[in-house]
Amino acid sequence: MLDVTAGLDSFSFEVGLSEEEKEKVYLRSRAAGLTFCGCAHAVFLCKLVQSLRASILSHTAAGGRGLCVGILGMGHLGKQLLTCLLEKSGIEPSNIKISSRRPESTVEFTQAGVECLFSNSRLAAWADVLFLCCLPSHLPKVCADLRSHLSKHCLVYCFTSAVPVARLAHLLGHDFIIKPQYMTGGDVDVWQSCTDMKTALNDPSLIEASCPLTMSGGISLDLSWVCAVLYSLLNICSSASLGSSLTLCLINSIFQETGTHVIKLTTQTFISASCATSLLPDEPFPWISITDIQTKDIHLQCHLSRNKPMQQCISAAYKYMLQN
């Protein structure tokens, strides 16, 4: 349908604003940028996990289901995240389930093949990756619903602001949690075009601006997020009882297939030299608390901050996965 108001300044959002209000218009762009970055980074994580699980199945000849992704909360962020996953992750709608208190918010997605369980506990028991998109005020009740139903191997990814990851781990009784910490400041004009998520996800300039290690546009992401993602891949291999040698081989292969920059992650990339020397090739890595990875100073974070080839490899993988 033709927009007869297109190009007419008198119909623009800013026309009815006072001078003081106009000074705050940048907040709209910042909010759009935060939503885009949050969703894009979640898609990247899911594609990494999906690729790793496929490699595990091909090397172990074990049967298994596809990656099961749950989204708890169908507010603005939950809807945008689900839209992005359906558009870019390659995950089938039947392998995504949601939980919401408002049936009317789920209609367009259930029609596309996504099932709504209307049960937080059932969703937690089913999911391999569970995204929390609820309000901070709802989090204590949500965590109480989830606490006794989460598998140790379920990766919880929390978007809820104002709740530290250590507090979240306590509420859930769970240590396999990623909570991105975004920081803002500076020019956010690049995000003005994020009016439609499907269109934005196909914009190379926005993908470039959202690249986790080189973010621009007034938004940045702590290095601990990348470290948490890498250790999560390690835990997924450990939960499948893979030896450390095969684990490193599979994780390295994911990044080698997705970009021209190549790195080689080693045992000492993840654990101390003393532990690395005693770890046998067919022995799994120890289970790592992802909560600790985000709250303590770790060797990998320091190593990553100085290792430009590793940064370039991860960035190349991000761009490749978001553009394919």
VEXKOL-446160 format. One line per field, with one value per residue (C-alpha): residue number from 1; residue in one letter; x, y negated, z negated. Coordinates in Angstrom, 2 decimals, decimal comma. Each point is the difference from the previous one (the first is absolute). Layout:
% VEXKOL-446160
nr <- c(NUM | ...)
rest <- c(A | ...)
px <- c(X | ...)
py <- c(Y | ...)
pz <- c(Z | ...)
This chain:
% VEXKOL-446160
nr <- c(1 | 2 | 3 | 4 | 5 | 6 | 7 | 8 | 9 | 10 | 11 | 12 | 13 | 14 | 15 | 16 | 17 | 18 | 19 | 20 | 21 | 22 | 23 | 24 | 25 | 26 | 27 | 28 | 29 | 30 | 31 | 32 | 33 | 34 | 35 | 36 | 37 | 38 | 39 | 40 | 41 | 42 | 43 | 44 | 45 | 46 | 47 | 48 | 49 | 50 | 51 | 52 | 53 | 54 | 55 | 56 | 57 | 58 | 59 | 60 | 61 | 62 | 63 | 64 | 65 | 66 | 67 | 68 | 69 | 70 | 71 | 72 | 73 | 74 | 75 | 76 | 77 | 78 | 79 | 80 | 81 | 82 | 83 | 84 | 85 | 86 | 87 | 88 | 89 | 90 | 91 | 92 | 93 | 94 | 95 | 96 | 97 | 98 | 99 | 100 | 101 | 102 | 103 | 104 | 105 | 106 | 107 | 108 | 109 | 110 | 111 | 112 | 113 | 114 | 115 | 116 | 117 | 118 | 119 | 120 | 121 | 122 | 123 | 124 | 125 | 126 | 127 | 128 | 129 | 130 | 131 | 132 | 133 | 134 | 135 | 136 | 137 | 138 | 139 | 140 | 141 | 142 | 143 | 144 | 145 | 146 | 147 | 148 | 149 | 150 | 151 | 152 | 153 | 154 | 155 | 156 | 157 | 158 | 159 | 160 | 161 | 162 | 163 | 164 | 165 | 166 | 167 | 168 | 169 | 170 | 171 | 172 | 173 | 174 | 175 | 176 | 177 | 178 | 179 | 180 | 181 | 182 | 183 | 184 | 185 | 186 | 187 | 188 | 189 | 190 | 191 | 192 | 193 | 194 | 195 | 196 | 197 | 198 | 199 | 200 | 201 | 202 | 203 | 204 | 205 | 206 | 207 | 208 | 209 | 210 | 211 | 212 | 213 | 214 | 215 | 216 | 217 | 218 | 219 | 220 | 221 | 222 | 223 | 224 | 225 | 226 | 227 | 228 | 229 | 230 | 231 | 232 | 233 | 234 | 235 | 236 | 237 | 238 | 239 | 240 | 241 | 242 | 243 | 244 | 245 | 246 | 247 | 248 | 249 | 250 | 251 | 252 | 253 | 254 | 255 | 256 | 257 | 258 | 259 | 260 | 261 | 262 | 263 | 264 | 265 | 266 | 267 | 268 | 269 | 270 | 271 | 272 | 273 | 274 | 275 | 276 | 277 | 278 | 279 | 280 | 281 | 282 | 283 | 284 | 285 | 286 | 287 | 288 | 289 | 290 | 291 | 292 | 293 | 294 | 295 | 296 | 297 | 298 | 299 | 300 | 301 | 302 | 303 | 304 | 305 | 306 | 307 | 308 | 309 | 310 | 311 | 312 | 313 | 314 | 315 | 316 | 317 | 318 | 319 | 320 | 321 | 322 | 323 | 324)
rest <- c(M | L | D | V | T | A | G | L | D | S | F | S | F | E | V | G | L | S | E | E | E | K | E | K | V | Y | L | R | S | R | A | A | G | L | T | F | C | G | C | A | H | A | V | F | L | C | K | L | V | Q | S | L | R | A | S | I | L | S | H | T | A | A | G | G | R | G | L | C | V | G | I | L | G | M | G | H | L | G | K | Q | L | L | T | C | L | L | E | K | S | G | I | E | P | S | N | I | K | I | S | S | R | R | P | E | S | T | V | E | F | T | Q | A | G | V | E | C | L | F | S | N | S | R | L | A | A | W | A | D | V | L | F | L | C | C | L | P | S | H | L | P | K | V | C | A | D | L | R | S | H | L | S | K | H | C | L | V | Y | C | F | T | S | A | V | P | V | A | R | L | A | H | L | L | G | H | D | F | I | I | K | P | Q | Y | M | T | G | G | D | V | D | V | W | Q | S | C | T | D | M | K | T | A | L | N | D | P | S | L | I | E | A | S | C | P | L | T | M | S | G | G | I | S | L | D | L | S | W | V | C | A | V | L | Y | S | L | L | N | I | C | S | S | A | S | L | G | S | S | L | T | L | C | L | I | N | S | I | F | Q | E | T | G | T | H | V | I | K | L | T | T | Q | T | F | I | S | A | S | C | A | T | S | L | L | P | D | E | P | F | P | W | I | S | I | T | D | I | Q | T | K | D | I | H | L | Q | C | H | L | S | R | N | K | P | M | Q | Q | C | I | S | A | A | Y | K | Y | M | L | Q | N)
px <- c(0,00 | 1,28 | 0,93 | -1,46 | 1,80 | 3,47 | 2,33 | -2,32 | 1,91 | -3,22 | -0,83 | 3,38 | 0,32 | 2,17 | -2,48 | -2,09 | 2,97 | 1,26 | 3,66 | 0,72 | -1,69 | 1,92 | 3,23 | -1,15 | -0,87 | 3,36 | -1,43 | -2,23 | 3,04 | 1,86 | -2,94 | -0,23 | 3,73 | -0,11 | -2,87 | 1,77 | 3,31 | -1,67 | -1,91 | 2,94 | 2,33 | -2,61 | -0,30 | 3,79 | 0,08 | -2,75 | 1,77 | 3,25 | -1,74 | -1,98 | 3,16 | 1,86 | -2,83 | -0,11 | 3,76 | -0,36 | -2,70 | 2,05 | 3,07 | -1,77 | -2,64 | -2,45 | -3,64 | -1,36 | -2,57 | 0,60 | 0,85 | -3,06 | -0,35 | -2,45 | -0,99 | -1,66 | -1,87 | -1,72 | 0,33 | 1,79 | 3,41 | -1,33 | -1,88 | 3,01 | 2,26 | -2,38 | -0,28 | 3,80 | 0,33 | -2,60 | 1,63 | 3,69 | 0,81 | -1,01 | -1,88 | -3,32 | -3,13 | -0,85 | 3,26 | -0,91 | -2,54 | -1,16 | -1,73 | -2,20 | -2,73 | -1,79 | -1,36 | -0,78 | 3,72 | 0,85 | -2,53 | 2,22 | 2,75 | -2,17 | -1,40 | 3,58 | 0,49 | 1,44 | -1,73 | -0,96 | 0,07 | -1,42 | 2,15 | 3,40 | 0,90 | -0,86 | 2,02 | 3,02 | -0,15 | -0,12 | 2,54 | 3,70 | 0,32 | -2,46 | -0,29 | -1,46 | -1,74 | -2,04 | -0,16 | 2,24 | -3,08 | -1,11 | 3,38 | -0,35 | -3,27 | 1,43 | 3,12 | -2,15 | -1,91 | 3,22 | 2,25 | -0,85 | -0,61 | 3,24 | 2,38 | 3,62 | 0,79 | -2,64 | 1,65 | -1,99 | 0,45 | -1,44 | -0,87 | -1,60 | 1,75 | 0,93 | 0,53 | 3,67 | 0,86 | 1,11 | -3,44 | -1,67 | 2,11 | -1,10 | -3,67 | 0,18 | 2,41 | 1,77 | 3,45 | -0,38 | -1,13 | 1,01 | -1,08 | 1,26 | 1,06 | -0,36 | 1,51 | -1,15 | 1,49 | 0,74 | -1,65 | -2,85 | -1,18 | 0,96 | -2,95 | -2,65 | -0,67 | -0,95 | -3,72 | -0,60 | 2,04 | -0,16 | 1,33 | 2,62 | 1,36 | 0,85 | 1,86 | 3,79 | 0,73 | -2,12 | 1,54 | 3,42 | -1,01 | -1,32 | 3,08 | 0,67 | 3,72 | -0,08 | -3,43 | -0,66 | -2,98 | 0,18 | -0,54 | 2,63 | 0,05 | 2,33 | 2,65 | -1,37 | -2,94 | 2,28 | 1,82 | -3,31 | -1,04 | 3,27 | -0,17 | -3,63 | 1,15 | 2,51 | -2,74 | -2,20 | 2,81 | 0,63 | -3,69 | 0,32 | 3,01 | 2,38 | 3,73 | 1,91 | 1,83 | -3,20 | -1,67 | 2,70 | -0,05 | -3,76 | -0,01 | 2,95 | -1,70 | -3,05 | 2,09 | 2,19 | -3,05 | -1,45 | 2,81 | 3,41 | 1,59 | 1,02 | 0,85 | 0,82 | -1,52 | 2,03 | -0,51 | 1,94 | -2,33 | -2,70 | 1,65 | 3,18 | 3,30 | 0,18 | -3,48 | 0,67 | 3,07 | -1,94 | -3,04 | 0,08 | -1,05 | -2,98 | -1,01 | -2,77 | 0,66 | -1,34 | -3,42 | 0,48 | -2,26 | -0,98 | -1,13 | 3,58 | 1,31 | -2,01 | 0,77 | 3,69 | 3,25 | 0,94 | 2,99 | -2,02 | -1,31 | 3,51 | 1,25 | -2,86 | 0,53 | 3,59 | -0,50 | -0,99 | -0,10 | -2,47 | -2,14 | 0,06 | -1,00 | -2,97 | -1,08 | 0,22 | -2,11 | -2,61 | -0,31 | -0,06 | -2,72 | -2,19 | 0,31 | -0,68)
py <- c(0,00 | -3,46 | -2,24 | -3,39 | -1,65 | 1,08 | -2,96 | -2,45 | -1,63 | -1,12 | 3,66 | 0,89 | 1,14 | -2,96 | -2,71 | 0,12 | 0,05 | -2,87 | -1,03 | 1,81 | 3,15 | -0,16 | 0,29 | 3,45 | 1,34 | 1,81 | 2,40 | 1,51 | 0,83 | 1,37 | 2,22 | 1,29 | 0,67 | 1,90 | 2,15 | 0,72 | 0,85 | 2,18 | 1,98 | 0,25 | 1,27 | 2,56 | 1,26 | 0,28 | 2,07 | 2,31 | 0,53 | 0,84 | 2,48 | 1,49 | 0,48 | 1,56 | 2,41 | 1,11 | 0,66 | 1,97 | 2,19 | 0,63 | 1,03 | 2,14 | 1,58 | -0,52 | -0,75 | -3,31 | -2,71 | -3,41 | -2,95 | -0,87 | -3,71 | -1,48 | -3,64 | -1,03 | -3,29 | -1,33 | -3,73 | -2,25 | 1,65 | 3,55 | -0,60 | -1,63 | 2,84 | 2,62 | -1,86 | 0,00 | 3,68 | 0,96 | -2,25 | 0,71 | 2,94 | 2,87 | 1,58 | 1,54 | -1,60 | 3,39 | -0,17 | -3,34 | -0,25 | -3,04 | -0,75 | -3,04 | -1,18 | -1,69 | 2,36 | -2,91 | -0,83 | 3,41 | 0,41 | -1,01 | 2,33 | 3,02 | -0,33 | 0,28 | 3,30 | -1,19 | 1,64 | -2,01 | 2,10 | -2,63 | 1,73 | -1,22 | 3,31 | 2,08 | -2,34 | 0,26 | 3,80 | 0,14 | -2,62 | 0,36 | -3,79 | -2,13 | -3,76 | -2,05 | -3,11 | -0,91 | -3,19 | -0,31 | -0,12 | 3,39 | 1,68 | 1,41 | 1,74 | 1,20 | 1,41 | 1,80 | 1,61 | 1,08 | 0,96 | 3,69 | 0,62 | -1,18 | 2,65 | -0,64 | -0,10 | -2,60 | -3,29 | -2,90 | -3,32 | -2,93 | -3,39 | -1,28 | -3,18 | -1,16 | 3,55 | 1,08 | 3,40 | 1,22 | -0,89 | 1,75 | 3,12 | 0,00 | -0,35 | 2,80 | 2,29 | 0,26 | -1,03 | 0,45 | -3,58 | -2,75 | -3,56 | -2,59 | -3,34 | -2,82 | -3,44 | -3,11 | -3,37 | -1,98 | -0,45 | 2,47 | -1,26 | 3,25 | 1,72 | -2,36 | 2,45 | 2,82 | -0,50 | 3,49 | 2,85 | 2,23 | -2,79 | -1,03 | 3,55 | -0,14 | -3,31 | 0,65 | -3,37 | 0,89 | 3,45 | -1,66 | -2,53 | 2,77 | 2,25 | 0,94 | -0,81 | -3,15 | -1,48 | -3,58 | -2,32 | -0,91 | 3,57 | 2,42 | 3,45 | 1,25 | 2,54 | 2,39 | 0,70 | 1,47 | 2,01 | 1,31 | 1,09 | 1,87 | 1,75 | 0,90 | 1,86 | 1,80 | 1,02 | 1,31 | 2,34 | 1,03 | 0,80 | 2,34 | 1,67 | -0,97 | 0,17 | -3,28 | 0,66 | 0,56 | -2,93 | -2,42 | 1,48 | -0,55 | -3,51 | -1,05 | 1,42 | -2,22 | -3,14 | 1,32 | 0,59 | -3,47 | -2,41 | -0,60 | -0,68 | 3,23 | 0,55 | 3,12 | 0,21 | 2,24 | 1,59 | -2,84 | -2,52 | 1,16 | 1,44 | -0,63 | 1,48 | 2,31 | 1,43 | 0,18 | 2,20 | 2,53 | 0,12 | 3,06 | -0,34 | 2,35 | -1,61 | -2,66 | -3,53 | -0,68 | -1,66 | -3,78 | -2,39 | -2,57 | -2,27 | -0,06 | -0,76 | -3,23 | -1,07 | 0,82 | -0,92 | 2,92 | 0,85 | 0,19 | -3,56 | -1,39 | 2,21 | -1,04 | -3,71 | 0,28 | 2,57 | -1,86 | 3,13 | 1,62 | -3,13 | -0,11 | 3,66 | -0,41 | -3,17 | 1,75 | 2,88 | -2,44 | -1,83 | 3,24 | 1,57 | -3,10 | -0,47 | 3,64)
pz <- c(0,00 | 0,95 | -2,96 | 0,93 | -2,94 | 1,17 | 0,38 | -1,78 | -2,85 | -1,67 | -0,72 | -1,50 | -3,59 | -1,01 | 1,08 | -3,18 | -2,37 | -2,11 | 0,24 | -3,25 | 1,27 | 3,29 | -1,97 | -1,11 | 3,45 | 0,11 | -2,59 | 2,69 | 2,12 | -3,01 | -0,95 | 3,57 | 0,02 | -3,28 | 1,26 | 3,28 | -1,66 | -2,61 | 2,62 | 2,42 | -2,72 | -1,09 | 3,58 | 0,21 | -3,18 | 1,26 | 3,33 | -1,77 | -2,30 | 2,87 | 2,07 | -2,92 | -0,80 | 3,65 | -0,11 | -3,23 | 1,54 | 3,14 | -2,02 | -2,57 | 2,28 | -2,83 | 0,58 | -1,18 | 0,53 | 1,50 | -2,23 | -2,09 | -0,73 | -2,50 | -0,42 | -3,24 | 0,39 | 3,10 | -0,56 | 2,48 | -0,41 | -0,01 | 3,25 | 1,66 | -1,11 | 1,32 | 3,30 | 0,30 | -0,85 | 2,57 | 2,58 | -0,52 | -2,29 | 2,28 | -2,91 | 1,00 | -1,53 | -1,52 | -1,98 | -1,57 | -2,81 | -1,96 | -3,27 | -0,50 | -2,34 | 2,92 | 2,69 | 2,32 | 0,24 | 1,46 | 2,81 | 2,94 | -1,18 | -0,77 | 3,50 | 1,25 | -1,86 | -3,33 | -2,96 | -3,08 | -3,17 | -2,41 | -2,63 | -1,13 | -1,64 | 3,07 | 2,19 | -2,32 | -0,06 | 3,81 | 1,11 | 0,78 | 0,14 | -1,96 | 0,55 | -2,85 | 1,33 | -3,07 | -2,06 | -3,09 | -2,23 | 1,35 | -0,35 | -3,58 | 0,94 | 3,32 | -1,68 | -2,57 | 2,89 | 1,72 | -2,89 | -0,39 | 3,71 | 1,65 | 1,21 | -0,98 | 3,71 | 0,91 | 0,94 | -1,45 | 1,81 | -1,95 | 1,47 | -3,20 | -1,10 | -3,52 | -1,31 | -0,34 | 1,39 | -3,45 | -1,41 | 2,91 | -0,60 | -3,63 | 0,90 | 2,55 | -1,83 | 3,36 | 1,27 | 3,77 | 0,63 | 2,42 | -0,71 | 2,51 | -1,50 | 2,51 | -0,53 | 1,79 | 0,80 | 3,14 | 3,39 | 0,59 | 3,39 | 1,75 | -1,70 | 1,39 | 2,83 | -2,40 | 0,52 | 1,39 | -1,47 | 3,07 | 2,20 | -2,55 | -0,24 | 3,69 | -0,24 | 0,08 | -1,62 | -3,05 | -0,26 | 0,09 | -2,66 | -2,28 | 0,27 | -3,67 | -0,12 | 2,11 | -0,73 | 1,12 | -0,09 | -3,67 | -1,27 | -1,28 | -1,56 | -2,72 | 1,03 | -2,59 | 2,34 | 2,66 | -2,65 | -1,36 | 3,51 | 0,57 | -3,37 | 0,70 | 3,12 | -2,20 | -2,46 | 2,81 | 1,04 | -3,60 | -0,46 | 3,01 | -1,71 | 2,81 | -0,68 | -0,18 | 3,28 | 2,00 | -1,79 | 1,14 | 3,51 | 0,36 | -1,45 | 2,17 | 3,08 | -0,53 | 0,23 | 2,80 | 2,18 | -0,42 | 0,89 | 1,50 | -3,40 | -1,71 | -3,65 | -1,94 | -3,45 | -2,30 | -3,39 | -1,62 | 1,65 | -2,40 | -3,10 | -1,97 | 1,18 | -3,01 | 0,67 | 3,73 | -0,40 | -2,07 | 2,32 | 2,25 | 3,68 | -0,48 | -3,31 | 0,13 | -1,15 | -3,49 | -0,17 | -0,09 | -1,93 | 2,63 | -2,82 | -1,31 | 3,49 | 0,01 | -3,57 | -0,47 | 1,73 | 2,23 | 2,15 | 3,23 | -0,33 | -0,37 | 2,84 | 2,29 | -0,65 | 1,31 | 2,76 | 3,17 | 2,22 | -2,41 | -0,02 | 3,81 | 0,22 | -2,35 | 1,80 | 3,37 | -1,33 | -1,29 | 3,31 | 1,98 | -2,13 | -0,04 | 3,76 | 0,94)
